[in-house]
Amino acid sequence: MLSVDISGSMEAQDMVVGNRQASRIDVVKAVVGDFVERREGDRLGLILFAAHAYIQAPLTFDRETVGTLLEEAEIGIIEESATAIGDAIGLAVIHLRTRPENSRVLVLLTDGVNNAGAVSPEQAGQLAQQENIKIYTIGIGADQVVQRTFFGARAINPSAELDEAVLTRIAESTGGRYFRARDVNDLVDIYEELDRLETIEQDEQTYRPTRVLFYWPLGAALIISFILAIVSIPWLALTARARIEIYEEEEKMELASGEGNA
């Protein structure tokens, strides 16, 4: 299960793609979208959260749909002024607890601190631990950007509110790991590492014969039809001849009867 923060802070443009600035959410869509595309044979789901959490895509093998719904996610479709990390984890627990134990995995990405929701991250983490759900957490955002002001350039930390301590505790308590993505390359490396950590168990290959076999029953049916047609021709002729003879006999009897009456 994938869980992605779409609170307002995810619009911060502290990522660099090529030579241009990019927002956190745009980078996440690109990198996580590639991750989804690579997970052939895996059942994936998508949870989006800001001040509330909701299931955008239930667990499915349809990677294309999950990728499309991620790409269409927009800041503001949920109240964006807060971040409900605990609710996002709790919602994932509801959807994962009935899955086989080796399939109970949540990858949660955020850039902030839990400041909304009905469940705290610690409470949700305990629920996940009880249900044997492994959580990988990712904190995204640059550590430093340079702002140019009237008084000159100054460095600020755009990720000052990122609660790395809580994200680390949740991940480690459930057997997962916490990752820090300060730039695009970090994020790419993280999802490649997740590919290695959570391998996909491929179903055994089944092979179908490439030789077309339907000609045999079709040919047999045509032969049988042809034989029946040949056999039925004399029978039909005999039947017609018998009807003619009966008709001629009836005509003779009518003529004889007419002469007697005369």
N, C-alpha and C positions, 0 to 999 in steps of 0.2 A: 504494500500500500504506500502510495506517495502522498505526502502532505506538504502543501506550499503556502507560505505566508503571502497574502495579497493586501496587507495593510498599506497605508499611505506612504510609509517610509521606504517601501520597495521601489518607489519611483526615483529615489536618489540616484543621481548619475555619477557614481564614483567607480564605475567599471570602465575599462578601456578595451575596445575592440578595434584592432588595427591602430589607426591614428585618431580615432574619435571616441568621445565619451558615450557611454551607454548606461541605461538604467539597470538596476539590479534585476527587476522583473523581466526585462527583455533578454538579459543574459541567461537567466534561469530557464525561460521558455526554450531558448536555443539548446542549452546543454542538457536539460532534463528531457527535452523532446528527442534528442539523439539517443539518450539512455533508453527511453521507452521503445524506440524503433529497434534497438539491438536486442531487446528481451523477447525474442521469438520463442513461443512455447510457454511463456510465463503468464500467469494471471495477475493483472494489474488493476489498481483502483486509484482514484484521485480525490483527495480532500483539500478544499480551499478554506482558508481561515483568515479572519481579521478580528473584529470585535466578536464575531460568532464563527462557528465552524459548520460546514455542511458538506455532504457527500456530493461531489460533482460527477463522479463515475464509480459505480459499484465495481467490485472485482470482476474482471472480464478478460478473455483472451483477445479481445478486439483492440489491439494496440493502436490502430489507426484512429479509432474513436477517442481513446484516451489522449492521444497526442493532439487531436483537433480541439478537444475541450480544454486542454492546457493552453494551447495557442490562443483560444478565444477568451481566456480569463482576463478580466480587466479590473484594475484598481477602482474601487468605488461600487462594485456590484454587491459588496457587503459593507456595512459601516466600517470605515477605514481608520478611524481615529484611535483604535486600540488593538491589542493582540491577545487572543485567547489560545495560548499554547496548550494549556491543560484540556480544554474542550476538544481540540483537534486530536490529542492523544486518546481521550476517552471515546471519541467517535470511532477512531480506528480500532480500538479494543472491541467495540460492539461488532464490527464487521469482520474482524480477524479471529475471534475466539472460537468460532466453529470450524475453522480451517484446520487441516493437518498441522501438527506442531512444527514441522520443518518448513511450513509455508507462512508462518506467522511473523512477518517482518514489516516494520514501518520505517520509512525514510522521511524524516521531518526536516524541513528547511525554513529558517526564519532569520530575521535581522534585528530582532528586538527582545523585549522582556515581557513576560506574562503580566498583563494589567487589566484583564477582563475575563469573563467566563464564569461558569458555575463550579468548575473543578480546577484545583491548583495543579501545576505540572507534577508536583511530588505525589499527590494523591493519584493522578492518572498513571504515573509511572509505577506505583505500587499495584494498581489494577493490571497493568500490562505484565508486570513480573509474575503475578498470580496466574495469569492466563498463558504464561510461557511465550510472550510476544517480545521479540527482539527489536530494539529501537536504535536506529542510527540517526544522530542529530547533526545538522549542518548549520553553522553560523556564517552568514554571508555579509560582506561589507568591507570596504577598505579601512585600514587603520589610520590613514592620514591622507588628507587632500589639502591642496594649497588654495586659499581664497585670496583674491586680490581686492583690496578695499582702497578707499581714498587715502588711508594712512600707510598703504603698502601691502605686501603679501604677508599672510599669516597661515600657519598650519593648524588644522583642526582635525579631530577624530570623529568621523561620521558614524562610527560604530560604538560610541560611548555607552549606549543603552543596551548593547547586546549582552545578555545574561549567560555568559559562557559557563559559569559555575553550575547553574541549574541544568543546562543542556548536557554538560559532562556527567553529572550525577545520574540523570535519567538514562542516558545511554549505557553507562557502565553498570548500573543496577539491573539492567535487563539483558546484559551480555552483548551489548552493541558497542559502538564507538562514537566519539564526538569528533567532527572534522571542522576545520576553519578554512573558509574560502575568502581570501582577501582580494582575489582578482579572478579573471576568467580562467587562466591556466590552472589555478588551484581547484576551481569548480570542476573543470574537465577531468583533472587527475582524481578527484574524489569519486566521481561517478564511474570512472574506469576501475577504481579500487573496489567499489561496491559490486561491479560486475564480477570481479574475481572472488570477492568474499561470499557472494550469494549466487552461486552457479545455478544454472537451470538444468533440471533433470529431464533430459529429452526422452520422449516416448520411443519405444523400440520401433525401428523402421519396418514398415510392411510393404511388400512388393506385389504388384498386380501383373498378371501375364500380359505381355504386349501382343501376343498372337490372338487375332480375332477368331472366336469360336462359334459365333452365332450362325455362320453359314451352314454348319452341319445340321442342326435341327431345321433350319429353313429349307435346305435341300431335301431332307427326308420328307418334310410336309408336302413339298411340291411333287415328289415322286408318288407319294400315296394318293394325292389328289388326281394325278394323271392316270394311275391304275384304276381308281374308282370311276373315272370318267369313261375309260375304255370298256370296263365291265358293264357299265350302265347303258351303253349305247344299244347292244343287242336286246337287252331287257326292255328298253323303251320301244324298240322296233317291234318286238314280239307283242307287246301290250297294244300298240297301235293296230297291228294286223288283226289281233283278236277282236278289237272294237269294231273294225271294218267288217269282219265276217258276221259278227252279231247283228250289225246294222243291215247287211244284205239279207240275212235270214228273216229279220223283222219285216223288211219290204216285201219279200216273197209271200209271207203269211198274210200281209194286208191285201196284196193283189188277189190271192186265192179267196180270201174272205169276200172281197168285192165282187168277184165273178159269181160266187155262190148266191149272193143276195140278188144279183141281176137275174 
